[in-house]
Amino acid sequence: MTSSLLPVTQTWPDDLAALYKARGYWRGETFPAMLRRIGAQHGDRIAFSEGARQESYRDFAARAQAFGAGLLERGYAPGDRVLIQLGNSIAFFHAAFGLFAAGLVPVYALPAHRRTEIAHLLRKSQAVAMITHDRLDGFDHAGLAAQMLEEIPGLRDAFIVGEAGALTGFDSIAGDPATLPEDPDPQSVAFLQISGGSTGMSKLIPRTHDDYIYSLWASNEICGVTEDSVYGAVLPVAHNFTMSSPGCYGALYAGARVVLFPSPVPDAAFPLIRQEGVTITGLVPPLALLWLDAAEKAGGARTARDLASLKVLLVGGAKFLPESARRVKPVLGCTLQQVFGMAEGLVNYTRLDDDEATITQTQGRPISPDDEVRVLDDAGNPVADGTPGHLLTRGPYTIRGYHDEPAANERSFEDGWYRTGDIVIRHPSGHLTVQGRAGDHINRAGEKISAEEVEDHLVAHPAVLDAVVVSIPDAKLGERIAAFILPKEGQALRAVDIRKFMRSRQVAPFKTPDEIRFVTGFGTTAVGKISRKTLRAELREEVLKAEAAEARKTEEEKI
């Protein structure tokens, strides 16, 4: 590992580590060993389907190992970090598992990230290289990569999937797998995921081989994933949900087949489910609603034909309302499995044999018997089952600190307990019902967005004096972003100006406010008289009251 890099670690106390090993959660497995095992054990079985292209487990393992060896030949060393920004493609898995094989540490970015997020992740992780597409969904990722090479100290290479131009082609990197290093310590950090970012930019989440692989095989057991399963990767594969709940990595662990979806819309997704015989997939609530509406419009016979193979639909990333959850079985013909989890660790599932009320009204219970859960009031005291409170957790796959974030670690972790920021109700069965967020974290269609980060972008506009961003409940998105903007004196602003400015900031499109309201003041006469948290709460309450009043008026007009 390059000596100037800050070490990336994740350590559990000796007594807990011993407990997790003794109880069989941590098996001493590593991702390089997993790659070798599945390549040998499943050989000619198909690992991936991407359009007309298919790849066997043997070929997948060989290509990933060759890529990792090629990086070592270029002078990269175990412990170096490499950012991956790839869409739903086989290349994503070649890249990730190739890095594992070489002892390098992947840093996962989302395809929707732009210059602001990518530059932050590169600097924070001290990445020495990045892997991305030439273009994806109309965006020039290769151009962004070239820009990053000029701007980011220590960034040596950008490997491009597609037309590389003056950069380095991803497919040109290959070496001798015999040069790959010995397997790493199973308790060392395997990769860095990104947090939703409850304040400011995303934090880096170090996940170890032992803890993450446990979550894979345990999720497979809960979700019924075997080598005969066909997992549909509908959401971005870099999302923790699509990666491990049970996700693509879980499917690969079991020797199942992963089908990579180019689009999540029903007109494209439904025929692909039928063509590939997809048995299990995962969606965020807005997409689940879209699928439900499309299936109802198509009619029972067509839906039954297209979705005949689909046995389990996981819905997570945001709360799924009971009214919508109850539609899944009769409309789509498959079992709903609700998922509530976080990239930091804790994952809850409803079980396949839970009763209907539990499946439709809760977000599941933890994976592990040794997932510890506390639900506390505002004063830090435990609350009774059935009473809303703040969710804290620790366990065999929940991290105990972010990478290089002392202030965030002080806020979020205490004695190994992670304060999730969620308000939940715990039931006597151990199942949790999510009530919402305790802080200013907006969960828009499964994307976790910091209100503070969006505010920072808005106030950078030369005509904006101040801005406050709040979350508003939304039937389709879960939550939508509402921005209250105070223009500078004498400045005339329109919503279109703000949206254009947000695009110019090169941030992920999902961070642009859904609603933009211009105000003449925030009800305070001096800086510091009211906290931004309180201000956000008051503005949110104003919107909710106005929407409730409008709903009542509409109902009265109907009478």
DONU-264442 format. One record per residue: z, x, y of N, C-alpha, C, O in turn. Coordinates in steps of 0.1 Angstrom, whole numbers, plus 5000, padded with zeros to 4 digits. Layout:
BEGIN
ZXYZXYZXYZXY
...
This chain:
BEGIN
500050084988500050005000500050095012500750195013
499250055022499150135035500550145041501250035042
500950255045502350285049502750205062503850175064
501750175071502050115083502249955082502649895091
501949905070502149765068503649725067504349795061
503949615073505249555071505349515057504449445052
506449545049506449495035506549345035507149275043
505949295024505949145022506749125009506449174998
507949055011508849045000509348894999509248825009
509848864988510548734986511548754974511148774963
512748744978513848784968514848674967515348624976
515148644954516248544951517448634947517348744942
518648574949519848644945519848674930519248604922
520548784926520448824912520948714902520348694892
521948634906522448534897521448424895521248374884
520748384906519748274904518548324897517948254889
518148454900516948504893517248514878516448474870
518448554874518848554860518848414854518448394842
519348314861519348174857517948124854517648064844
517048154864515648104863514948164851514148104845
515248294849514648354837515248304824514448274814
516548284824517248234811516748094808516648064796
516448014818516047874815514547864813514047754811
513847974813512447974810511447944821510247914818
511947934833511047894844510248024848508948014850
510848134849510148254852509848334839510848374832
508648344835508248394822507748544823507248594813
507748594835507248734837505748734837505148844834
505048624839503648624840503148664854503848644864
501948714854501248754867499848694867499348664857
499348684879497948634880496948724873495948674867
497048854874496048944867496148914852495148914845
497348904846497548874832496948734829496348714818
497148634837496648504835495148514835494548444826
494448584844493048594844492548654831491548604825
493148764826492748824813492948724802492048714793
494048654802494348554791493248444790492748414780
493048384802492148264801490648314799489948234793
490348434803489048484800488748504785487748474780
489848554779489748584764489948454756489248434746
490948374760491348254752490248144753490048074743
489648124764488748014766487348054767486447974767
487048184768485748244767484548164771484248164783
483948094762482648024765482847884771481947824775
484147844772484347714778484047724793484147824799
483647614799483247604813484447604821485347514820
484547704830485747704840485347624852486247554858
484147634857483747574870482347504869481447554862
482347394876481047324879480847314894481747254901
479847374900479547364914478047324915477147414915
477847194918476447144918475847164904476447134894
474647234904473947254891474547384884474147414873
475347454891475847584886477147564878478047494882
477147634866478347634858478747774855477847864854
480047804853480447934850481547934839482447854840
481348014829482348014818483548094822483548164832
484648074814485848154817485648304815486148384823
484848334805484548484803483848544815484248654820
482848474820482048524831482948524844482848614852
483748424846484648414857485548534857485648604868
486248564846487148674845486348804848486948894855
485148824843484448944844484048964859484149074864
483548864866483148874880484348904889484248984898
485448834887486648854895487148994893487449064903
487149044881487649184879486749284885487149384890
485449264884484449354890484649354905484549464911
484849244911485049234926486249314930486249394939
487349294923488549364926488449514924488849594933
487749554914487549704912486649754923486749874927
485649674927484749724938485549744951485249834958
486549664954487349684965488149814964488249884974
488649844953489349964951488450084953488850194959
487250074949486250184950485950204965485550314969
486150104973485850114988487050174995487050185007
488150204988489250264994490450174997491450215003
490350044993491449954995492549984984492250034973
493749954987494849994979495749874976495849784984
496349874964497349764960498349744972498849834977
498549614975499449584986498749554999499249485008
497449595000496649565012496449415012496349345002
496349355024496149205025494649175030494149245038
494149075024492749035027492748885029493148805021
492148845040492148705044490948635037489848695037
491148525031490048445025489848315033490848235034
488648295038488348165044487048115038485948145043
487148045027486047995019486247855016487347805014
485147775015485147635011485247624996485647714989
484847504991484947464977483847534970482747464967
483947654966482947734959483547814949484747854949
482747854939483247944928483648074934484448144929
482948114945483248244952484648254956485248354957
485248134960486648134964487548194952488448274955
487248154940488048194929487748344925488648414921
486448384926486148524924486948604934487448714930
486948564946487648644956489148654954489748754953
489848534952491248524950491748604938492648684938
491048574926491448644914491048784913491648874907
489948824921489648964922490649044930490949154926
491148984940492249044948493449064939494149164939
493848954932494948964922494749084913495749164911
493649084907493349194897493549334903493949424896
493149344915493249484922494549504928494849614933
495449414927496849434933496849404948497849434955
495749354953495749314968496349174970496449104960
496649144982497349024985496448924993496148955005
495948814987495148714995496048655005497248625004
495348625017495948545027494948425029493848445033
495448305026494648185025494448115039495448075045
493248115044492948035056492147915052491547905041
492147815061491347695058489947705064489747765074
488947635058487647635064487547585078486647635086
488447495082488347435095488947525106488847505118
489647635102490147725112489047795120488047825115
489447825132488447885141489148015147490048065141
488548065158488948195163490448205165491048305161
491048105171492448115174493348135162494148225162
493148045152493948055140493648185132494548245127
492348215131491948335122492448465129492948545121
492348475142492848595148494348605146494948715144
495048495147496548495145496848535131497748625129
496248485121496548515107496148655104496948725096
495048705109494748845107495748945112496149035106
496148915125497149005131498548995124499149095121
498948865121500248845115500348905101501348965098
499348895094499348945080498949095079499249165069
498449145090497949285091496849305080496749405073
495949205079494849205070493849325073493649345085
493349385063492449495064491049455062490049525064
490849335057489449285054489549125054490649075053
488349065055488348915054487048885046486048955046
487148765039486048715031485748575036486648495037
484448555039484148425045482648395042481948475037
482248275046480848225044479948285055480548325066
478648275053477748295065477848175074478148195086
477648055069477847935076478447835067478147835055
479247735072479747635065479947515074480547525085
479447395070479447275078479047305092479547245102
477947385094477347405107477947505115477547535126
479047565110479847665118479447805114479247835102
479247895124478848035121480048125118480648185127
480448125106481648195101481348345102482248425105
480148385099479748525099479848585113480248695116
479448495123479548535137481048555141481348645148
481848465136483348475139483848605133484648675139
483448635120483948755114483548875121484348975122
482248885126481848995134482649015147483049125151
483048905153483848905165485248955161485849035169
485848915150487148965146487149115143488149185146
486049165137485949305135486049395147486549505147
485549335158485649405171487049395178487449485185
487649285175488949255182490249295175491149325182
490249285162491449305154491649445150490849495141
492649515154492949655150493249655135493949565130
492649745128492949765114492049685105492049705092
491249585110490349505102489049595099488349625108
488849625087487849725083486549655079485449705082
486649545072485449485066485449335067486549275067
484249275067484149135065483049115054481849155056
483449055043482549035032482048885033482848795033
480748875033480048745036479448685023478648755017
479848565020479248485010477948425016478148335024
476748465011475548415017474848525024474848635019
474148495035473348595042474348675051474848625061
474448805047475448885054474948955067475748985075
473648965068473149035080473649175081473449255072
474149205093474749345095476049365088476549475087
476649265083477949275076477749305061476649325057
478749295053478649335039478649215030479449125032
477649205022477549095013478649095002478949194996
479148975000480248964990479748994976480449064969
478548954973478048984959477649124957477449164946
477649204968477349354966478549434962478449554958
479749374961480949444958481249424943481549314938
481149534936481449534921481749674917481149774921
482749684908483149814903483549804889483349704882
484049904883484449914869485849864867486749914872
485949754859487249694857488249794851489449764851
487749894844488649994838489550064849490550134845
489150054861489850124872490950034878491750084887
491049914873492049824879493449874876493749934865
494449854884495849904882496549824872496149714867
497749874868498649794859499049674866499049664879
499549574859500049454865501149474874502049564871
501349394884502449414894503749354888503749294877
504749374895506049314891505949164893505449114903
506249084883506148944884506948874895506548764900
507948944900508648894912508148944925508748924935
507049024925506449064937505648954943505248854936
505248964956504448864963503048864958502348974958
502548754953501148744949500148714960499048764960
500648624969499748594980500548534992501748504991
499848515003500448455015499748325018498548325021
500448215018499948085022500348065037501148135042
499847955043500147925057501047805057500847705049
501947805066502747685069501947585078500947625084
502447465078501847365088502147405102501447355111
503247485105503447525118504247425126503647355135
505547405123506347305131506547345145506747255154
506447475148506447515162505447635163505447725155
504547625173503647735175502647745164502347655157
502147875162501147895152501747905138502947915136
500847895128501247885114502048015110501748125114
503047995102503848105096503248135082502548055076
503548265078503048305065504148285054505248325056
503748235043504648195032504348285020503348275014
505248375017505048465006505448394993506548354991
504448384984504748324970504548434960503648514960
505548434950505548544940504748494928504548374926
504448584919503748554906504648454898504248354894
505848494896506848424888507048274893506948184885
507248264906507648134911506448044911506547924908
505248094915504048004916503547964903503147854901
503448064894502948024880503847924873503347844866
505147934876506047824871505647694876505547594868
505347684889504947554894503647504888503347384887
502747594883501447554877501647494864501247374861
502347564855502447504841503447384841503247294833
504447384849505347274850504647144855504847034851
503747164866502947054871501947004860501746884859
501447094852500547054842501246964832500646864828
502446994828503246914819503446774825503346674818
503846774837504146644844502946554845502946434844
501746624848500546544851499646534839498546474841
500046584828499246564816497946644815496946604809
497946764822496746844822496746934810497647004807
495546934803495347014791493947074792493247054802
493547154782492247214782491147114782489947154785
491446994778490446884778490246814791489446724793
491146844801491146784814489946834822489446944820
489446754832488446794841489046754855489146644859
489346864863490046844876488946844887488146934888
488946744895488046724906488646784919489646734924
488146894924488646954936487946894948486846934952
488446784953487846704964488346764977487546784986
489646794979490146844991489846994992489547054981
490047065003489847205004490647284994491847254993
490047374986490747444976491847544981492747584973
491747574994492847665000494147585003495147655006
494047455003495247375005496247394993495747404981
497547404995498447414984498347304975498447324962
498147184980498047064971496847074961497047054949
495747114966494547134958494647254949493947264939
495447344953495547474945496547454933496247504923
497647374935498647384925499347264921500347264914
498847144926499647024923498746914915498346814921
498446934903498447064896497347154900497347274899
496247094906495247164913494347254905494447254892
493547334912492547414905493247524897492847554886
494347584903495047694895495747634883495747704873
496247514884496847454872495847424862496147454850
494647374866493647354856493147484849492947484837
493047584857492647714851493647764842493347824831
494947754845496047794836495947724823496147794812
495547604823495447524810494147544803493947504792
493147604809491847624803490947494805489947474798
491247414815490547294818489247334827489047444830
488447234830487247254838487547214853488147104855
487147284862487247254877485947214882484947294881
485847094888484547054894484747054909485646994914
483947134916484047154930483147054938481947054936
483846974945483146864952482646914966483346974974
481346894969480846934982481246834993481246875005
481546714989481946614999482946514993482846484981
483946465001484846374996484446224997485146144992
483346205004483046065007482645994994482046054986
482945864993482745794981481345794975481045804963
480345784984478945784980478545914973477645904964
479146024976478946144969479946174958479546224948
481146134960482246164951482146074938482346124927
481945944940481945854928480945894918481245904906
479645914922478645954912478946094905478646114893
479646184912479946314907481046294896481146364886
482046204899483046184889482446134876482846174865
481446044877480845984865480046094858480146114846
479246174866478446284860479246384853478846434842
480346424859481146534853482246494845482946584838
482546364844483646314836484946364841485846394833
485146354854486446394860487546304855487446184856
488646374851489746294846490946284856491746194855
491046384865492146384874491746444887490946544887
492246394898491946454911493046414921493946334918
492946474933494046454943493346424957492346484960
494046334964493546294977494646284987495846264983
494346295000495346255010495146105013494146055010
496246045018496145895020494945845027494345745023
494445905038493245855045492045845035491245755036
491845945027490745945018490945845007490045785002
492145835002492445734992492145594997491545514990
492445565010492045435016490545415016490045305014
489845525020488445525020487845495007486945415005
488345554996487945524983488245384978487345324972
489345334982489745204978488845104984488345004978
488545114997487645025004486245034999485644924997
485745154996484445164990484345104977483345044973
485345124969485345064955485344914955484644854947
486044854964486144714965484744654970484344554965
484144724979482844684984481744694973480844614972
481844794965480844824955480944714944480044694937
482144664942482344564931482944624919482844744916
483544544911484344594899483544664889483944764883
482344604886481544664875481044804879481144894870
480544824891480044954895481145054896481045164891
482245014901483445104903483945144889484145264886
484045044880484445074866483545174859483945264852
482245164862481245254856481345394862481345494854
481445404875481545534881482845604878482845724877
483945534878485245594877485845584863487045594861
485045554853485545524839486345644834487345624826
485945764837486645884832487945914839488845984833
488145864851489245904859490545834854490645714854
491445924850492745874845493945874854494745784854
493945984863495046004872494546034886493646124887
495045964896494745994910496046034916497045954917
496146164920497346204928497046184943496046214948
498046134950497946114964499146184970500346154967
498946274980499946344986499446405000498346365004
500246485005499946545018500446465030500646525041
500746345028501346255038501846125030501446105019
502646045036503245925030502145825027501245795036
502145775015501145675011501945535011502945525004
501545445019502245325021502245235008501145235001
503345175005503345094992502244994991501744974980
501844925002500844825002499544884997498744824989
499245015001498045074996498145134982497245124974
499345184979499645234966499445134955498945164944
499845004958499644904948498244864945497944804935
497344914953495844874951495244974941494144944936
495845094939495145194932494745154917493645164913
495745104910495445074896494444954895493544974887
494644844902493644734900492244764906491244714900
492144844916490844874922490144994916488944984913
490845104914490245224909490345234894489645314888
491245164888491445164873492145284868491945304856
492845354876493545474871495045474875495445384883
495745564869497245564873497445644885496845754887
498145594894498545664907499745754904500645714897
499645874909500745974908501046024922500146094928
502145984928502446024942503046164942503746204932
502646244952503146384953503646404967503046364977
504846464968505446504980505846644979506846674971
505246734986505646874985505346954997504846895008
505447084996505247175008504847305002505247344991
504047385010503647515006504847605005504747704998
505947575011507147655010507847644996508647724993
507447544989508047534975508147394970507147344964
509247324972509647204965508447104964507747074974
508147064952507146964949507746844941508446874931
507546724945508046604938506846524933505846514940
506946474921505946384915506546254910507646264905
505846144912506246034903505646064889504746134888
506346014879505946044865504945944861504945824865
504145984851503145894846503745764839503045664839
504945784834505545664828506645594837507345514832
506645634849507545554859507045414860505845384858
507945324863507645184865506845164878506845254886
506145054879505245034891505945044904505445104914
507144994905507944994918508245144922508145174933
508545224912508845364915507645434919507645514929
506445414912505245474916504745434929504145524937
504945314933504345264946505245284958504845274969
506545294955507545294966508245424969508945434978
508045524960508645654962507545764962506445744957
507945884966507045994966507446094955507146214955
508246044945508446124933509746194933510546184942
510046274922511246354921510846494917509746524913
511746594919511346734918510846774905511146714894
510046884905509546934893510646984883510646954871
511547064889512447134880513847074880514347014890
514547084868515947044868516847124877517947084881
516347244881517147334889516647334904516947424911
515847234907515547214921516747144927517047024924
517447214936518547154943518147084955517347134963
518646964957518346884969519546834976520546784970
519646854989520646794997520046705008518946735013
520646595010520246495021521446485030522546435026
521246525043522346545052522146465065521046435069
523246415071523146355084523046455095522946575092
522946405107522646505119523846605120523546715126
525046575115526146665116526246755105527146845104
525246745095525246835084526146785072526446865063
526546655072527346605061526446535051525446465055
526746535038525946465028525946315031527046265035
524846255028524846105029524646045015524246115006
525045925014524945855001523545824998522645805006
523245814985521945764980521645634987522445544989
520345624991519845504998519945515013519545425020
520545625018520745645033519845755037519745865031
519045735048518145835053518945965058520045955063
518346075056518946205060517946315060516846305055
518346435065517546555065517446615051518546625045
516246655047516046705034516246865034515546925042
517146915026517247055024517147085009517447005001
516547195006516247224991516347374989516047454998
516547414976516347544971516147534956516547434950
515447634951515147634937514247744932514047834940
513747734920513047844914511647874919511047974915
511147784928509847814934509847774949508747754955
510947774955511047744969511447874976512447944972
510647914986510848044992512248045000512847945002
512648165003513948185010513748255023514648295030
512448255028512148315041510748335043509948365034
510248315056508848345059508648495061509648565063
507448535062507148675064507148705079506448645087
508048795083508048845097508348735107507648735117
509248645104509548535113511048525115511648425110
511748615121513248615121513748485128514748425123
513148445139513648325146513448195137514348115136
512248185131511948065123512948075110513347965106
513148185105514048195093515448155097516148095089
515848195109517248145113517347995114518347935111
516247935119516247795121516147715107516747615105
515347775098514947695086515647725074515547655064
516347845073516947885061518447915063518847985073
519247875054520747905054521247915040521147815032
521648035036522148055022521148015012521547965001
519848045015518848005006518347865006517347835000
519047785014518547645015517447635026517647685037
516347565022515247545032515347415038515447305031
515447405051515447285058514047245061513347305069
513547135054512147105053511647035066510447045069
512546975074512146895085511846755082511346685091
511946715070511646575066512946495065514046535062
512746365069513846265067513446185054512346125054
514346185045514146115032515246025028516346035033
515045935019516045865012515945904997514945904991
517145944992517245974978517745854970518745794974
517145824959517545724950518345774939518245894936
519145694932520045734921519245804910519745894903
517945774909517145834898516645974902516146054894
516946014915516446144920515146134927514746234933
514446024927513246004934513546004949514545964953
512546044957512746054971511645954977510545944973
512045894988511145814996511145875010512245895017
510045925015509845995027509845895039509145795039
510745925049510845835060510045885072509545815081
509846025073509146075084509646225087510346275079
509246275098509546415102510746405112510846325121
511646505111512746515120512346585133512946555143
511346665133510946735145509646695150509246575149
508946785156507746755163506546805156505646875161
506446775143505446825134504646695131505146605125
503346705135502446585133501746605119501146705117
501746505111501146505098499946415099499946295096
498746475103497546395105496646415093496046525091
496546315085495646315073495946435064495046495058
497246465063497646575054497646715061498146805055
497146725073497146845080498446855089498646755097
499246955087500446965095500147045108499647155108
500446975119500047025132501247035141502046945142
501447145148502547165157502147105171501147135177
503047005175502846945188502847055199502147055209
503747155197503847265207502547345208502147375219
501947365197500647445197499647375205498947425213
499447235202498447155209498747155224497847165233
500047135228500447145242500047275249499547275260
500247385241499947515247498447525250498047575261
497547465242496147465245495847375257495047415265
496447255257496147165268496547215282495747205291
497647275283498147325296497347455300497447495312
496547505291495647615295494447575303493847655310
494247445303493147385311493447405326494547375330
492547455334492847485348493247365356493847385367
492947245352493247125359494547055354494846945359
495147105344496347045338497547105342497747235341
498547025347499847085351500747085339501447185337
500746975332501646975320501046875310500246795313
501546885297501046795287502146785276502846875273
502246665271503246635260502446565249501746475251
502646625237501946575225502846505216503946565213
502546385211503446315202502646265190501446255191
503346235179502746165168502946015169504045965173
501945945165502045795164501645755150500645795145
502445665144502045615131500645555131500245485140
499945585120498545535119498245495105498545565096
497645375104497545315090496545395082496745405069
495545465088494645545080494945695079494845755069
495345745091495645895091497045935088497346045086
497945835086499345865085500045875098500945805102
499545975106499945995120498746035128497846115123
498645995140497546035149498146115161499346105163
497346195167497846275178497546205191496446165195
498646185199498546125212498946235223500046285221
498146255233498446355243498646285256497746205261
499746315263500046265276499846385286500546485285
498846365295498446485303498746455318498346345323
499446545324499746535338498746635346498946755345
497746575353496846665360497446725372498446675377
496946845376497346905389496946815400495946735399
497646825411497446735423495946755427495446865429
495346645429493946645434492846665424491746665427
493346675411492346705401492046575393492946495390
490746545391490346435384489846475370488946565368
490446415360490146455346489746335338490246225340
488846355328488546255319488846305305488946425302
488946205295489246245282488246335276488546425268
486946305280485846385274485946535279485646625272
486546555291486746695296487746765287487646885284
488846695283489846755275489346785261489546895256
488546695255488046725242487046845242487046925233
486246845253485246955254486047095256485647195250
487147085263487947205265488547255252488647375249
489047155244489647195231488647265222488947355215
487447215222486347275214486147415219485947515211
486247435232485947575238487047665234486847795234
488247615230489347705227489247755212489947835208
488247705205487947745192489147725182489547815175
489647605183490747575173490147475163489147415165
490947455153490447355142490247225148491147175156
489147155145488847025152489946915150490146835158
490746925138491746825136492946835145493746745145
492946935154494046955164493746885177494546875186
492446845179492146775191492746635191492646565181
493446595202494146465202493246355200492146345204
493746255192493046135190493046035202492045965205
494146045209494345965221494746055232495546145231
494146025244494446105256494746015267493945925271
495946025272496445935283496846025295497546125293
496445985307496746065319497945995326497945865327
498846075330500146015336500346085350499746185353
501146025358501446075371502746155371503146215381
503546145360504746215359505446185346504946095338
506446265342507146245330508546195331509346215322
508846135342510146075344511246165346512446135343
510946285351512046385353511746465366510546485369
512746495373512546555387512646705387512246765397
513146765376513346905376513146965363513446895353
512647085362512447145349513847165342514747205348
513847125330515147145322516047025322517047015315
515646925330516546805331516446725318517346645314
515346735311515146665298514446755288513446825292
514946765276514246845266512946795262512746675263
512046885258510746835254510846745241510046655240
511746775233511946695221512346555225511846455220
513246545235513646405240512446335247512246215245
511746415254510546365262509546305252508946205254
509246385241508346345231508746215225507946115223
510046205222510646085216510445965225510145855220
510745985238510645865247509145825248508945705249
508245915250506845875251506345805238505545715239
506745855227506345795214506845655214506145565209
508145635218508745505218507945405227507845285224
507545455238506745375248505445325241505145205242
504745415234503545375227503845275216503145175215
504845295209505245205198505545065203505144965197
506345055214506644935220505444855225505244735224
504544935232503344875237502444825226501844715227
502344895215501544855204502144725197501444635193
503444725196504144605190503944485199503744375194
504044505212503844395221502444335220502144215221
501444435219500044395218499844315205499044215204
500444365194500344295181500944155182500344055176
502044135189502744005190501743915198501643795195
501143965209500243885217499043835209498643725210
498543925201497443895192497743785183497043685181
498943795177499343695167499643555174499243455168
500143565186500443435193499143365197499043245197
498043445200496743395204496143325192495243235194
496443375180495843315168496443175165495843095159
497743155169498443035166497842915174498342805173
